[in-house]
Amino acid sequence: MDCDVAIVGSGFGGAVSALRLSEQGRKVVVLERGRRHTGDDYLAARRNPRRYLWEPALGLTRGFFWQRVFRHVGIIGATGVGGGSIVWAGVLLEPDTPFFTDPAWAHLHDDWRGELRERYATAARMLGRTPAPFAGAMDDHLHAAAKAAGREGTFGPTPMAIWFGEEGRTVPDPFFDGEGPERTGCRLCGGCLVGCPYGSKNTLDQNYLWLAERRGAEVRAEHEVTGIRPLDGGGYALDIAGRPALHAREVVLAGGVLGTLELLYRCRDEHGTLPHVSTRLGDRVRTNSEAITAVLADDPATDLTRGPSISSEFYPDDHTHVTQNRFVGGWHLRFQLGPMVDDADPRRRARRTLRELARHPGRHARVVFARNFERRISPISVMQHADNELRLAYDRSPVRPWKRVLRSQLGAGDAAPSYLPQANATARAFAESIGGTPLNLLIESVGGKSFTAHILGGAVMGAHAGEGVIDTDHEVFGHPGLYVVDASAIPANVGVNPSLTITAMAERFAARHAARAAETVAA
């Protein structure tokens, strides 16, 4: 064996697993298909699309940001050492009770909230959670939207994974008794969503991965796993594009929903190497019931960029959560926005939006060609805990029929919505406060697709293989020593930014893994 544990992916699930399993004395290798990026890379990405975008099919492999559009959903994320934490705003929120009692997984444990309480606390400490100490004009306008909704009491600073410290000042590690890297106080540049070049945001390479490497874990960037094969006598061989195979006693899949599902599908349905993976693979995919709106300030001199990307939040109702976003480096957003249109019927809403664009092309042009766009734009993220789902199947590509790809389908329950009235109402109230134009994403209003940065599920927990892909210890049914430890495992909409929940569940996996190993030794 080349290692005890091979971890595929270096996002939240993979990074936690790397540190905790290394602490347990396991020899760990992390395989990440993307690059290891530097602060200079993130600065360059703000203006250079080739340094920002990850799309290997187009020859774009130097960046990290990707966007995939399916029939029913649009998804964004990041590829590189640190995974989604690269483009993460640093929000660390615990979900409310409905998530823990959701029927999708409530029957698997008597008290999920109690089971995860300690793990949430550990995750918050490791990621440096602190309330955002900064409030600017953008936060004032979100506060006005909360007042307009009659929910001012729910408005407040967002708990963040950022070292605020003294602005621009670099200090020795303030989180891990000097064992971590130096950190620079947040410069409030508003660019968290395109990578932090200053070492202020608590990306995973600043904590879990940093500490894991110092405990012997090896992180191999630009290693894309293309297949997994069980070995005679136990363990697995991992096929890696353009490189020799790696042999490991155990494997942790943590490549995010799309990466994990595609790899499991390929191994089960094409290679035939993981034949026992449940037929429930791809079921119960959640979008976190998310919608994104935006407001463009009318005054070209407006500058809302000072601050972290997200710094304030509120709840327009008991099941809906809202945050504002600063998006320095988000130049591409101007091409994705259109007029705000209300309609719960996707086809009718699309027709109404197209008519609005045809009748008022000048209004749309003023958005697309707006001067100082990044300074004036305020994207607004809205998420819900709601019972809706999609399915990701593995089928022939409609463009390249010789190739099989992930394709979205409607699930067994309600479809993930592309229209949330709470999102439009919040944007209009924000626009009224600032003096601006409320806008919808065209992929939602014209495309009728839910749009999310927080895709969940597809390889969820279950009591048996007829119900889910993994058990409550994250082990894949039918394939001992193969685990799924990322957002794929989460069976319900979290209702808020899910990074803290993914981290907490990964902490629980690692603790359960240690307990099971101890039981085996004792036996």
TISE-427530 format. One record per residue (C-alpha): residue number from 1; z, y, x. Coordinates in nm, 4 decimals. Example, Ala and Ser with C-alpha at 12.3 -4.5 7.8 and 13.67 -1.06 7.14 Angstrom:
<rs>
 num        w        v        u
   1   0.7800  -0.4500   1.2300
   2   0.7140  -0.1060   1.3670
</rs>
This chain:
<rs>
 num        w        v        u
   1   0.0000   0.0000   0.0000
   2  -0.0787   0.3517   0.1187
   3   0.2095   0.4962  -0.0836
   4   0.4698   0.4122  -0.3417
   5   0.3448   0.6608  -0.6000
   6   0.0073   0.8326  -0.6346
   7   0.0130   1.1384  -0.8600
   8  -0.3170   1.2564  -1.0069
   9  -0.2945   1.6318  -1.0612
  10  -0.0579   1.9000  -0.9336
  11   0.0271   2.0959  -1.2495
  12   0.3675   2.1039  -1.4156
  13   0.3989   1.7287  -1.4749
  14   0.2595   1.6323  -1.1358
  15   0.4627   1.8850  -0.9385
  16   0.7921   1.7840  -1.0990
  17   0.7150   1.4159  -1.0455
  18   0.6248   1.4796  -0.6807
  19   0.9573   1.6444  -0.6019
  20   1.1873   1.4166  -0.7984
  21   1.0253   1.0901  -0.6886
  22   1.0291   1.2097  -0.3268
  23   1.3996   1.2813  -0.3649
  24   1.4384   0.9213  -0.4832
  25   1.3031   0.8048  -0.1475
  26   0.9541   0.7208  -0.2686
  27   0.6483   0.7834  -0.0534
  28   0.4402   1.0168  -0.2709
  29   0.0782   1.1312  -0.2455
  30  -0.0508   1.4001  -0.4835
  31  -0.4268   1.3997  -0.5409
  32  -0.5671   1.7316  -0.6628
  33  -0.9398   1.7795  -0.7243
  34  -0.9251   2.1581  -0.6735
  35  -0.8635   2.3718  -0.3696
  36  -0.5429   2.5117  -0.2232
  37  -0.5746   2.8832  -0.2929
  38  -0.4263   3.1780  -0.1054
  39  -0.3281   3.5305  -0.2055
  40  -0.6568   3.6548  -0.0635
  41  -0.8408   3.4118  -0.2918
  42  -0.6641   3.5531  -0.5972
  43  -0.7401   3.9116  -0.4960
  44  -1.1073   3.8234  -0.4466
  45  -1.1164   3.6454  -0.7836
  46  -1.0412   3.9696  -0.9676
  47  -1.3899   4.1000  -0.8858
  48  -1.5947   3.8052  -0.7627
  49  -1.6922   3.5454  -1.0275
  50  -1.7705   3.2854  -0.7604
  51  -1.4128   3.3096  -0.6354
  52  -1.2755   3.2996  -0.9899
  53  -1.4713   3.0328  -1.1777
  54  -1.4458   2.6553  -1.1426
  55  -1.7578   2.4857  -1.2756
  56  -1.8819   2.2155  -1.0360
  57  -2.1910   2.1445  -1.2487
  58  -2.3066   2.4975  -1.1663
  59  -2.2049   2.4768  -0.8025
  60  -1.8917   2.6873  -0.8579
  61  -1.6150   2.5082  -0.6670
  62  -1.4412   2.7923  -0.4833
  63  -1.2646   2.9312  -0.7884
  64  -1.0009   2.7942  -1.0237
  65  -1.0543   2.9215  -1.3814
  66  -1.2493   2.7049  -1.6243
  67  -1.3434   2.7200  -1.9906
  68  -1.4745   2.4300  -2.1987
  69  -1.6151   2.4640  -2.5480
  70  -1.6139   2.1664  -2.7843
  71  -1.7339   2.1473  -3.1419
  72  -1.3916   2.2294  -3.2868
  73  -1.2010   2.3956  -3.0034
  74  -1.2378   2.6146  -2.6957
  75  -1.0008   2.5431  -2.4051
  76  -0.9205   2.7379  -2.0892
  77  -0.7252   2.6272  -1.7843
  78  -0.7137   2.6154  -1.4064
  79  -0.7979   2.3696  -1.1297
  80  -0.6315   2.3868  -0.7906
  81  -0.3031   2.3124  -0.6175
  82  -0.0490   2.4216  -0.8769
  83  -0.2736   2.3435  -1.1740
  84  -0.2255   2.5586  -1.4799
  85   0.0500   2.7611  -1.3137
  86  -0.2243   2.9483  -1.1263
  87  -0.3381   3.1265  -1.4441
  88  -0.0043   3.0942  -1.6243
  89   0.1614   3.4154  -1.7384
  90   0.5015   3.2747  -1.6438
  91   0.6450   3.2509  -1.9958
  92   0.9447   3.0155  -2.0245
  93   1.0360   2.9622  -2.3887
  94   1.2218   2.6774  -2.5549
  95   1.0776   2.5682  -2.8906
  96   1.2746   2.5851  -3.2122
  97   1.4197   2.2933  -3.4087
  98   1.0979   2.1958  -3.5960
  99   0.9394   2.0755  -3.2723
 100   1.2246   1.8374  -3.1939
 101   1.2383   1.7021  -3.5491
 102   0.8622   1.6738  -3.6026
 103   0.7761   1.3392  -3.7701
 104   0.5203   1.2736  -3.4957
 105   0.8046   1.1697  -3.2638
 106   1.1406   1.2173  -3.4352
 107   1.1636   0.8417  -3.5026
 108   1.1488   0.7671  -3.1286
 109   1.4914   0.9215  -3.0535
 110   1.7975   1.0214  -3.2533
 111   1.8240   1.3663  -3.0932
 112   1.5339   1.4935  -2.8838
 113   1.6879   1.8397  -2.8497
 114   2.0090   1.6925  -2.7104
 115   1.8153   1.4527  -2.4896
 116   1.6175   1.7388  -2.3341
 117   1.8866   2.0088  -2.3214
 118   1.9867   1.9409  -1.9610
 119   1.6222   1.9029  -1.8600
 120   1.5334   2.2428  -2.0048
 121   1.8194   2.3974  -1.8074
 122   1.6990   2.2345  -1.4852
 123   1.3395   2.3420  -1.5467
 124   1.4492   2.7012  -1.6168
 125   1.6518   2.7126  -1.2944
 126   1.3722   2.5628  -1.0838
 127   1.1138   2.8053  -1.2269
 128   1.3440   3.1063  -1.1918
 129   1.3696   3.2110  -1.5549
 130   1.4782   3.5702  -1.6133
 131   1.4186   3.8187  -1.8989
 132   1.1349   4.0596  -1.8254
 133   1.3109   4.3775  -1.7034
 134   1.0060   4.5979  -1.7590
 135   0.8813   4.7542  -2.0811
 136   0.5788   4.9831  -2.0942
 137   0.3463   5.1388  -2.3489
 138   0.1933   4.8030  -2.4420
 139   0.5380   4.6683  -2.5258
 140   0.6093   4.9764  -2.7376
 141   0.2997   4.9086  -2.9462
 142   0.3942   4.5432  -2.9944
 143   0.7379   4.6663  -3.1005
 144   0.5650   4.8852  -3.3599
 145   0.3748   4.5782  -3.4850
 146   0.7048   4.3921  -3.5209
 147   0.8459   4.6818  -3.7249
 148   0.5362   4.6841  -3.9459
 149   0.5876   4.3127  -4.0133
 150   0.9525   4.3739  -4.1037
 151   1.0593   4.1539  -3.8108
 152   1.1931   4.4077  -3.5606
 153   1.5034   4.1948  -3.5138
 154   1.2956   3.9213  -3.3477
 155   1.1374   4.1564  -3.0925
 156   1.2577   4.1466  -2.7337
 157   1.1784   4.0826  -2.3670
 158   1.0134   3.7537  -2.2791
 159   1.1893   3.5092  -2.0413
 160   0.9694   3.4966  -1.7335
 161   0.9124   3.2878  -1.4191
 162   0.8692   3.5868  -1.1900
 163   1.0669   3.7241  -0.8969
 164   1.1047   4.0871  -0.9969
 165   1.3459   4.1922  -0.7203
 166   1.2605   4.5260  -0.5609
 167   0.9003   4.6166  -0.6298
 168   0.6766   4.5260  -0.3348
 169   0.9636   4.4236  -0.1065
 170   0.9446   4.0809   0.0623
 171   1.2730   3.8945   0.0976
 172   1.3843   3.5473   0.2108
 173   1.3767   3.2796  -0.0573
 174   1.6090   3.3940  -0.3395
 175   1.5980   3.0721  -0.5431
 176   1.6764   2.7679  -0.3261
 177   1.9344   2.8835  -0.0705
 178   1.6628   2.9849   0.1727
 179   1.4718   2.6553   0.1581
 180   1.1813   2.8025  -0.0399
 181   0.9154   3.0509   0.0735
 182   0.9612   3.4248   0.1123
 183   0.9079   3.6174  -0.2107
 184   0.7800   3.9675  -0.2845
 185   0.9193   4.1708  -0.5712
 186   0.6681   4.1947  -0.8583
 187   0.4281   4.4868  -0.8153
 188   0.3722   4.5042  -1.1916
 189  -0.0035   4.4863  -1.1360
 190  -0.0815   4.3109  -1.4668
 191  -0.2867   4.0378  -1.2994
 192  -0.0760   3.7228  -1.3533
 193  -0.3530   3.5553  -1.5544
 194  -0.5970   3.5568  -1.2617
 195  -0.3497   3.4362  -0.9998
 196  -0.0668   3.6219  -0.8275
 197  -0.1720   3.7290  -0.4760
 198   0.1731   3.8593  -0.3791
 199   0.4000   3.5567  -0.4172
 200   0.5922   3.7083  -0.7076
 201   0.5012   3.4671  -0.9874
 202   0.6770   3.1322  -0.9652
 203   0.3689   2.9151  -0.9403
 204   0.4381   2.5502  -0.8617
 205   0.3438   2.5819  -0.4961
 206   0.6439   2.8173  -0.4622
 207   0.9014   2.5692  -0.5949
 208   0.8430   2.2062  -0.6982
 209   0.5444   2.1395  -0.4718
 210   0.6882   2.3425  -0.1844
 211   1.0109   2.1417  -0.1901
 212   0.8291   1.8121  -0.2468
 213   0.6191   1.8584   0.0668
 214   0.9332   1.9265   0.2675
 215   1.0723   1.5962   0.1438
 216   0.7704   1.4060   0.2642
 217   0.5271   1.4247  -0.0270
 218   0.1655   1.4712   0.0757
 219  -0.0561   1.6994  -0.1321
 220  -0.4252   1.6280  -0.0796
 221  -0.6466   1.9033  -0.2166
 222  -1.0144   1.8418  -0.3012
 223  -0.9487   1.4756  -0.3844
 224  -1.0981   1.3881  -0.7223
 225  -0.9908   1.0532  -0.8678
 226  -1.2828   0.8823  -1.0436
 227  -1.1326   0.5441  -1.1280
 228  -0.8168   0.3319  -1.1315
 229  -0.8146  -0.0457  -1.0704
 230  -0.5171  -0.2842  -1.0989
 231  -0.4584  -0.4874  -0.7826
 232  -0.3775  -0.8574  -0.7649
 233  -0.0028  -0.8868  -0.7271
 234   0.0682  -0.5419  -0.8684
 235  -0.0134  -0.1817  -0.7916
 236  -0.3359   0.0104  -0.8305
 237  -0.6371   0.1225  -0.6295
 238  -0.7516   0.4783  -0.6968
 239  -1.1180   0.5505  -0.6344
 240  -1.1728   0.8992  -0.4947
 241  -1.5076   1.0797  -0.4916
 242  -1.6603   1.0664  -0.1417
 243  -1.3450   0.9200   0.0142
 244  -1.1829   0.5795   0.0720
 245  -0.9771   0.4346  -0.2115
 246  -0.6002   0.4858  -0.2103
 247  -0.3627   0.1971  -0.2895
 248  -0.0339   0.2768  -0.4641
 249   0.2435   0.0723  -0.6203
 250   0.2626   0.3138  -0.9152
 251   0.0410   0.5904  -1.0542
 252   0.1370   0.9065  -1.2433
 253  -0.1437   1.0742  -1.4379
 254  -0.0851   1.4479  -1.4591
 255  -0.4317   1.6011  -1.4660
 256  -0.3847   1.7868  -1.7946
 257  -0.5128   1.6738  -2.1319
 258  -0.8831   1.6798  -2.0452
 259  -0.8430   1.5261  -1.7006
 260  -0.6046   1.2516  -1.8071
 261  -0.7964   1.1539  -2.1199
 262  -1.1325   1.1468  -1.9450
 263  -0.9979   0.9268  -1.6662
 264  -0.8292   0.6823  -1.9047
 265  -1.1393   0.6620  -2.1247
 266  -1.3649   0.6015  -1.8267
 267  -1.1418   0.3269  -1.6896
 268  -1.1073   0.1549  -2.0273
 269  -1.4537   0.1960  -2.1795
 270  -1.6914   0.2233  -1.8813
 271  -1.5304   0.0510  -1.5849
 272  -1.3257  -0.1945  -1.7899
 273  -1.0431  -0.1709  -1.5349
 274  -0.7712  -0.0597  -1.7811
 275  -0.8615  -0.2674  -2.0869
 276  -0.5189  -0.2547  -2.2519
 277  -0.5032   0.1241  -2.2972
 278  -0.4260   0.1852  -2.6637
 279  -0.6965   0.2478  -2.9195
 280  -0.4913   0.5567  -3.0113
 281  -0.6181   0.7258  -2.6951
 282  -0.7554   1.0681  -2.7897
 283  -0.5592   1.0912  -3.1174
 284  -0.3199   1.3698  -3.2150
 285  -0.4633   1.6406  -2.9932
 286  -0.2949   1.9733  -3.0693
 287  -0.4090   2.3298  -3.0037
 288  -0.0556   2.4692  -3.0447
 289  -0.2080   2.6223  -3.3594
 290  -0.3164   2.9165  -3.1481
 291  -0.5274   3.2262  -3.2059
 292  -0.6092   3.5181  -2.9782
 293  -0.6871   3.8695  -3.0943
 294  -0.7172   4.1937  -2.9003
 295  -0.6966   4.5705  -2.9384
 296  -0.9131   4.8151  -2.7428
 297  -0.7533   5.1582  -2.7136
 298  -0.9885   5.4363  -2.8252
 299  -0.8953   5.6748  -2.5421
 300  -1.0889   5.5817  -2.2223
 301  -0.8077   5.7332  -2.0136
 302  -0.5522   5.4843  -2.1496
 303  -0.3957   5.2616  -1.8849
 304  -0.1775   4.9752  -2.0119
 305  -0.1930   4.7573  -1.7017
 306   0.1437   4.8298  -1.5406
 307   0.3783   4.5365  -1.5877
 308   0.3595   4.1558  -1.5773
 309   0.0901   4.0013  -1.7938
 310   0.3416   3.9226  -2.0681
 311   0.6703   4.1042  -2.1121
 312   0.7574   4.1130  -2.4844
 313   0.7434   3.8945  -2.7939
 314   0.8356   3.8676  -3.1600
 315   0.8131   3.6319  -3.4571
 316   0.6140   3.7664  -3.7557
 317   0.7544   3.4714  -3.9534
 318   0.9749   3.1717  -3.8830
 319   0.6845   2.9525  -3.7654
 320   0.4713   3.2028  -3.5709
 321   0.5206   3.3498  -3.2235
 322   0.3415   3.6525  -3.0734
 323   0.3126   3.7948  -2.7209
 324   0.1046   4.0763  -2.5738
 325  -0.1061   4.0274  -2.2576
 326  -0.2165   4.2475  -1.9713
 327  -0.5375   4.1086  -1.8234
 328  -0.6294   4.2765  -1.4958
 329  -0.9247   4.0767  -1.3658
 330  -1.0238   3.9651  -1.7156
 331  -1.3657   4.1314  -1.6962
 332  -1.5289   3.8457  -1.8900
 333  -1.3252   3.9087  -2.2050
 334  -1.5453   4.2039  -2.3041
 335  -1.8326   3.9612  -2.3743
 336  -1.6192   3.7386  -2.5985
 337  -1.4837   3.9930  -2.8481
 338  -1.6241   4.1076  -3.1810
 339  -1.5203   4.2807  -3.5033
 340  -1.2063   4.1753  -3.6840
 341  -1.2842   3.9802  -4.0006
 342  -1.0461   3.8008  -4.2379
 343  -1.1456   3.4782  -4.4085
 344  -0.9883   3.1334  -4.4162
 345  -1.3306   2.9739  -4.4757
 346  -1.4909   2.9358  -4.1271
 347  -1.8521   2.9452  -4.2463
 348  -1.8017   3.2461  -4.4690
 349  -1.6121   3.4238  -4.1940
 350  -1.8961   3.3560  -3.9506
 351  -2.1525   3.5018  -4.1922
 352  -1.9386   3.8091  -4.2551
 353  -1.8890   3.8633  -3.8812
 354  -2.2620   3.8353  -3.8094
 355  -2.3393   4.0828  -4.0887
 356  -2.0844   4.3237  -3.9415
 357  -2.2464   4.2939  -3.5988
 358  -2.5926   4.3507  -3.7460
 359  -2.4855   4.6541  -3.9481
 360  -2.2902   4.8223  -3.6680
 361  -2.4413   4.7256  -3.3316
 362  -2.3197   5.0515  -3.1816
 363  -1.9575   4.9618  -3.2455
 364  -2.0018   4.6308  -3.0685
 365  -2.1805   4.7969  -2.7774
 366  -1.8858   5.0340  -2.7355
 367  -1.6650   4.7307  -2.6820
 368  -1.8980   4.5425  -2.4473
 369  -1.9728   4.8485  -2.2335
 370  -1.6331   5.0184  -2.2665
 371  -1.5320   5.2275  -1.9676
 372  -1.2038   5.1159  -1.8057
 373  -1.2085   4.8065  -2.0269
 374  -0.9372   4.6144  -1.8393
 375  -0.7007   4.9123  -1.8552
 376  -0.7519   4.9672  -2.2272
 377  -0.7562   4.6113  -2.3626
 378  -0.4483   4.4385  -2.5064
 379  -0.5067   4.0687  -2.5820
 380  -0.2493   3.9249  -2.8231
 381  -0.1543   3.5538  -2.8207
 382  -0.0337   3.3965  -3.1442
 383   0.1025   3.0410  -3.1678
 384   0.2544   2.8345  -3.4460
 385   0.4497   2.5217  -3.4996
 386   0.2261   2.3691  -3.7657
 387   0.1056   2.0214  -3.8529
 388  -0.2608   2.0182  -3.7548
 389  -0.4596   1.8143  -3.5081
 390  -0.7929   1.7174  -3.3576
 391  -0.9230   1.4088  -3.1838
 392  -1.0959   1.3881  -2.8460
 393  -1.3349   1.0917  -2.8376
 394  -1.5474   0.9620  -2.5493
 395  -1.9113   0.9516  -2.6522
 396  -2.2668   1.0263  -2.5470
 397  -2.3303   1.3827  -2.4440
 398  -2.5604   1.5657  -2.6884
 399  -2.7242   1.7372  -2.3912
 400  -2.7272   1.4516  -2.1392
 401  -2.7315   1.1329  -2.3498
 402  -2.7174   0.9101  -2.0414
 403  -2.3680   1.0451  -1.9740
 404  -2.0458   0.9943  -2.1724
 405  -1.8167   1.2927  -2.2169
 406  -1.5179   1.4042  -2.4195
 407  -1.6172   1.5282  -2.7655
 408  -1.3938   1.6777  -3.0326
 409  -1.3617   1.5324  -3.3814
 410  -1.1476   1.6128  -3.6817
 411  -0.8216   1.4213  -3.6753
 412  -0.6347   1.2401  -3.9494
 413  -0.4332   1.5483  -4.0509
 414  -0.5212   1.9106  -4.1152
 415  -0.7757   2.0627  -3.8766
 416  -0.6574   2.3099  -3.6134
 417  -0.7198   2.6559  -3.7641
 418  -0.9624   2.9103  -3.6218
 419  -0.8108   3.1874  -3.8359
 420  -0.4467   3.2924  -3.8537
 421  -0.3767   3.5843  -4.0893
 422  -0.0611   3.6648  -3.8900
 423  -0.2763   3.7200  -3.5803
 424  -0.5091   3.9684  -3.7513
 425  -0.2183   4.1494  -3.9172
 426  -0.0418   4.1911  -3.5828
 427  -0.3574   4.3234  -3.4143
 428  -0.4136   4.5773  -3.6919
 429  -0.0555   4.7037  -3.6700
 430  -0.0853   4.7280  -3.2908
 431  -0.4153   4.9174  -3.3280
 432  -0.2572   5.1560  -3.5768
 433   0.0193   5.2314  -3.3267
 434  -0.2000   5.2880  -3.0223
 435  -0.5076   5.4324  -3.1903
 436  -0.7545   5.1565  -3.1217
 437  -0.9915   4.8913  -3.2511
 438  -0.8629   4.5460  -3.3514
 439  -1.0901   4.2612  -3.2416
 440  -1.1350   3.8861  -3.2880
 441  -1.2648   3.6327  -3.0393
 442  -1.6233   3.5484  -3.1362
 443  -1.5633   3.1816  -3.0589
 444  -1.3076   3.1863  -3.3420
 445  -1.4754   3.4188  -3.5906
 446  -1.8400   3.3105  -3.5438
 447  -1.7907   2.9696  -3.3841
 448  -1.5166   2.8620  -3.6245
 449  -1.3257   2.7053  -3.3354
 450  -0.9610   2.7196  -3.2455
 451  -0.9183   2.8698  -2.8980
 452  -0.6271   2.7754  -2.6746
 453  -0.4857   2.7741  -2.3249
 454  -0.2210   2.5260  -2.4405
 455  -0.3958   2.2046  -2.5379
 456  -0.1527   1.9171  -2.6038
 457  -0.1551   1.5465  -2.6904
 458  -0.4168   1.2740  -2.6801
 459  -0.2046   1.0210  -2.4870
 460   0.1135   1.0633  -2.6867
 461   0.4384   0.8700  -2.7062
 462   0.4727   0.5920  -2.9598
 463   0.6941   0.2987  -3.0476
 464   0.4119   0.0572  -2.9630
 465   0.0430   0.0546  -2.8659
 466  -0.0624   0.0783  -3.2288
 467   0.1122   0.4140  -3.2540
 468   0.0699   0.5794  -2.9149
 469  -0.0594   0.5429  -2.5603
 470   0.2749   0.5567  -2.3751
 471   0.6343   0.4581  -2.4453
 472   0.9299   0.6972  -2.4368
 473   0.9558   0.6461  -2.0593
 474   0.5928   0.7680  -2.0259
 475   0.4627   0.4237  -1.9203
 476   0.1178   0.3266  -2.0515
 477   0.1396   0.0305  -2.2889
 478  -0.0180  -0.2780  -2.1313
 479  -0.0328  -0.1378  -1.7768
 480   0.3046  -0.1498  -1.5970
 481   0.3547   0.1159  -1.3331
 482   0.0964   0.3524  -1.4829
 483   0.2443   0.6692  -1.6361
 484   0.1236   0.9825  -1.8161
 485   0.3385   1.2869  -1.7377
 486   0.1647   1.6016  -1.8566
 487   0.0788   1.7840  -2.1791
 488  -0.1122   1.4754  -2.2988
 489   0.2207   1.3075  -2.3760
 490   0.3447   1.5772  -2.6166
 491   0.2879   1.4583  -2.9750
 492   0.3534   1.7801  -3.1728
 493   0.2695   2.1501  -3.1599
 494   0.5383   2.3252  -2.9564
 495   0.4824   2.6595  -3.1298
 496   0.5428   2.8662  -2.8143
 497   0.4024   2.8589  -2.4611
 498   0.4595   2.4913  -2.3675
 499   0.5033   2.5085  -1.9883
 500   0.8823   2.4868  -1.9974
 501   0.8633   2.1897  -2.2354
 502   0.6130   2.0042  -2.0149
 503   0.8403   2.0679  -1.7154
 504   1.1509   1.9516  -1.9031
 505   0.9807   1.6330  -2.0197
 506   0.8649   1.5640  -1.6632
 507   1.2245   1.6111  -1.5439
 508   1.3327   1.3570  -1.8053
 509   1.0614   1.1139  -1.6927
 510   1.1822   1.1339  -1.3329
 511   1.5447   1.0822  -1.4331
 512   1.4504   0.7829  -1.6496
 513   1.2387   0.6450  -1.3643
 514   1.5391   0.6569  -1.1313
 515   1.7622   0.4938  -1.3912
 516   1.5155   0.2103  -1.4478
 517   1.4836   0.1527  -1.0726
 518   1.8620   0.1343  -1.0420
 519   1.8781  -0.1157  -1.3280
 520   1.6150  -0.3318  -1.1589
 521   1.8077  -0.3323  -0.8302
 522   2.1323  -0.4161  -1.0099
 523   1.9663  -0.7039  -1.1928
</rs>
